[in-house]
């Protein structure tokens, strides 16, 4: 496993970490025993950073990480998120009362005295034009309830605005072979300000796992069934905003480029961590076997220039027009 500094936090985190959305909910059936086995396997393989949110299973994902902390002695860090409990989810909801209440709820769920990293959970764009919101987060740090804070965003423009606030230590953003725009201006700006980047949905909701098919049936509670057009939240969160049929066709094209002895998800994750500005990728996993495959990407050699050019060409030719200027 390789490790990189997360912003200015002093945390040195695994370049392939663990996204805990899937073990909380909206990804089909989950089993707590399998989820715990996956979390333990992650620690065994050198993962030391876990990303969750207070709404993943209404706090269930956080509670599983509390349990992991009680069952292991190895230190690790947990990033959680706050904001999506608001109903309606509007900028005005990001006020002192709610941010404090959400923080205190996560402290209980995770069983800690201070959150390692709290991220605003894809708030409305107006939040980034309200300095008082970040002032509240600064106060929560001073009060000892947060060690650090960052943001999770939908759009590159939101990321660029967020890092104008000096207390922002990290930005979580969708970045994968289907969503390449962040690597342009944003990566350069984040590096110059020493802001960490967490690449979420690195396997594009499972598409880049290479096992989904045209006749795959997703459960009723799986966002890949109910949010393909943004019915529940931003459509870019599901399959990166790419049409499912088109994406499957592109995946078939990418499979032909996978080096011998590797897999498509390993290729997809190694492509991400090949960008030095990225602190870590946070692929989700519900089973220990998935964790092992994800982590294997950390030890792959850098992708060669020819392969990188071929992957970029596929994006330019088949994907870019669908996503590039939307997010």
Secondary structure, DSSP 8 states (H G I E B T S, - for coil): --EEE-TTS--EEESB-EE-STTTSSSS---HHHHHHHHHHHHHTT--EEE--TTTTTTHHHHHHHHHHHH--S--EEEEEESTT-SS--GGG-SHHHHHHHHHHHHHHHT-SSBSEEEEES--GGGGG-HHHHHHHHHHHHTTSBS-EEEE-SSHHHHHHHTTSTTEEEEEEE-BTTB-GGGTHHHHHHHHTT-EEEEESTTTTTGGGT---TT----TT-HHHH-TTSSSS-GGGSGGG--HHHHHHHHHHHHTT--TT--HHHHHHHHHHTSTT--EE--B-SSHHHHHHHHHGGGS----HHHHHHHHHHIIIIIHHHHTTT-
